Amino acid sequence: VPEDQIVELDGRLPNSADPLLELQTLQEQLGEELKNALAQLSEARRAVIQSIYFDDLQAEEVAQKLGKTVGAVYSLQFHALRDLRKILSTIRDSLNE
């Protein structure tokens, strides 16, 4: 590379102490952990979590969408959240080892 085309990158590279970059990296890691955890749920439990927390639907709307009772939706939500806590705890424990 010719000398006149060499560019100093020190000022152009993100600073590893940059809190916004660290936050973005953390959010990406957490997003991947959540995606992996959701993939381990049953289809019905995953559909309920997706509908309630990501599609912002009410339990009644989810019940109608999935052809289930409202009580079944609440049960699926309860068990899905319990399972997600366990899965995420296991993932975090394995990362800390």
C-alpha positions as a LaTeX table, in Angstrom:
\begin{tabular}{lrrr}
\hline
Residue & $x$ (\AA) & $y$ (\AA) & $z$ (\AA) \\
\hline
Val1 & 0.00 & 0.00 & 0.00 \\
Pro2 & 1.45 & 3.35 & $-0.96$ \\
Glu3 & 2.32 & 5.63 & 1.97 \\
Asp4 & $-0.03$ & 8.39 & 0.78 \\
Gln5 & $-3.02$ & 6.02 & 0.99 \\
Ile6 & $-2.43$ & 4.79 & 4.53 \\
Val7 & $-5.13$ & 6.08 & 6.84 \\
Glu8 & $-4.94$ & 6.20 & 10.63 \\
Leu9 & $-7.88$ & 4.26 & 12.03 \\
Asp10 & $-7.45$ & 5.05 & 15.71 \\
Gly11 & $-9.83$ & 8.00 & 15.56 \\
Arg12 & $-12.31$ & 6.17 & 13.35 \\
Leu13 & $-12.71$ & 2.90 & 15.26 \\
Pro14 & $-15.36$ & 2.80 & 17.96 \\
Asn15 & $-14.00$ & 3.21 & 21.44 \\
Ser16 & $-14.43$ & 0.01 & 23.42 \\
Ala17 & $-15.26$ & 2.18 & 26.43 \\
Asp18 & $-18.15$ & 3.74 & 24.51 \\
Pro19 & $-21.25$ & 3.08 & 26.67 \\
Leu20 & $-23.62$ & 3.20 & 23.67 \\
Leu21 & $-21.59$ & 0.56 & 21.85 \\
Glu22 & $-21.51$ & $-1.60$ & 24.96 \\
Leu23 & $-25.27$ & $-1.22$ & 25.38 \\
Gln24 & $-25.88$ & $-2.13$ & 21.75 \\
Thr25 & $-23.65$ & $-5.20$ & 22.09 \\
Leu26 & $-25.45$ & $-6.25$ & 25.27 \\
Gln27 & $-28.85$ & $-5.83$ & 23.60 \\
Glu28 & $-27.73$ & $-7.97$ & 20.67 \\
Gln29 & $-26.50$ & $-10.70$ & 23.03 \\
Leu30 & $-29.72$ & $-10.63$ & 25.03 \\
Gly31 & $-31.74$ & $-10.74$ & 21.82 \\
Glu32 & $-29.88$ & $-13.85$ & 20.71 \\
Glu33 & $-30.37$ & $-15.49$ & 24.11 \\
Leu34 & $-34.09$ & $-14.74$ & 23.99 \\
Lys35 & $-34.40$ & $-16.00$ & 20.42 \\
Asn36 & $-32.66$ & $-19.26$ & 21.38 \\
Ala37 & $-34.85$ & $-19.64$ & 24.45 \\
Leu38 & $-38.05$ & $-19.01$ & 22.48 \\
Ala39 & $-37.03$ & $-21.65$ & 19.95 \\
Gln40 & $-37.02$ & $-24.22$ & 22.77 \\
Leu41 & $-40.67$ & $-23.62$ & 23.67 \\
Ser42 & $-43.54$ & $-25.62$ & 22.25 \\
Glu43 & $-45.23$ & $-24.06$ & 19.24 \\
Ala44 & $-48.34$ & $-23.10$ & 21.24 \\
Arg45 & $-46.35$ & $-21.47$ & 24.06 \\
Arg46 & $-44.12$ & $-19.63$ & 21.59 \\
Ala47 & $-47.20$ & $-18.38$ & 19.68 \\
Val48 & $-48.74$ & $-17.01$ & 22.87 \\
Ile49 & $-45.54$ & $-15.22$ & 23.90 \\
Gln50 & $-45.10$ & $-13.83$ & 20.38 \\
Ser51 & $-48.68$ & $-12.60$ & 20.23 \\
Ile52 & $-48.82$ & $-11.03$ & 23.69 \\
Tyr53 & $-45.34$ & $-9.53$ & 24.03 \\
Phe54 & $-44.27$ & $-8.84$ & 20.46 \\
Asp55 & $-47.55$ & $-8.36$ & 18.58 \\
Asp56 & $-49.14$ & $-6.56$ & 21.58 \\
Leu57 & $-52.39$ & $-8.54$ & 21.47 \\
Gln58 & $-54.75$ & $-9.00$ & 24.39 \\
Ala59 & $-55.43$ & $-12.51$ & 25.74 \\
Glu60 & $-58.90$ & $-12.49$ & 24.17 \\
Glu61 & $-57.42$ & $-11.68$ & 20.75 \\
Val62 & $-54.79$ & $-14.39$ & 21.13 \\
Ala63 & $-57.46$ & $-16.92$ & 22.13 \\
Gln64 & $-59.47$ & $-16.10$ & 19.03 \\
Lys65 & $-56.40$ & $-16.15$ & 16.78 \\
Leu66 & $-55.24$ & $-19.54$ & 18.10 \\
Gly67 & $-58.70$ & $-21.09$ & 18.52 \\
Lys68 & $-58.27$ & $-21.54$ & 22.27 \\
Thr69 & $-60.07$ & $-20.34$ & 25.37 \\
Val70 & $-58.82$ & $-17.31$ & 27.25 \\
Gly71 & $-58.03$ & $-19.57$ & 30.19 \\
Ala72 & $-55.88$ & $-21.75$ & 27.94 \\
Val73 & $-54.00$ & $-18.68$ & 26.72 \\
Tyr74 & $-53.27$ & $-17.58$ & 30.31 \\
Ser75 & $-52.12$ & $-21.10$ & 31.15 \\
Leu76 & $-49.85$ & $-21.24$ & 28.10 \\
Gln77 & $-48.46$ & $-17.81$ & 28.98 \\
Phe78 & $-47.78$ & $-18.81$ & 32.59 \\
His79 & $-45.99$ & $-22.02$ & 31.62 \\
Ala80 & $-44.09$ & $-20.35$ & 28.77 \\
Leu81 & $-42.75$ & $-17.65$ & 31.09 \\
Arg82 & $-41.76$ & $-20.26$ & 33.65 \\
Asp83 & $-39.95$ & $-22.26$ & 30.96 \\
Leu84 & $-38.24$ & $-19.14$ & 29.58 \\
Arg85 & $-36.92$ & $-18.27$ & 33.04 \\
Lys86 & $-35.46$ & $-21.76$ & 33.41 \\
Ile87 & $-33.97$ & $-21.77$ & 29.90 \\
Leu88 & $-32.45$ & $-18.30$ & 30.24 \\
Ser89 & $-31.06$ & $-19.19$ & 33.66 \\
Thr90 & $-29.41$ & $-22.27$ & 32.18 \\
Ile91 & $-27.98$ & $-20.23$ & 29.28 \\
Arg92 & $-26.58$ & $-17.61$ & 31.67 \\
Asp93 & $-25.09$ & $-20.26$ & 33.95 \\
Ser94 & $-23.33$ & $-21.91$ & 31.01 \\
Leu95 & $-21.96$ & $-18.53$ & 29.85 \\
Asn96 & $-20.59$ & $-17.76$ & 33.32 \\
Glu97 & $-18.63$ & $-21.01$ & 33.57 \\
\hline
\end{tabular}
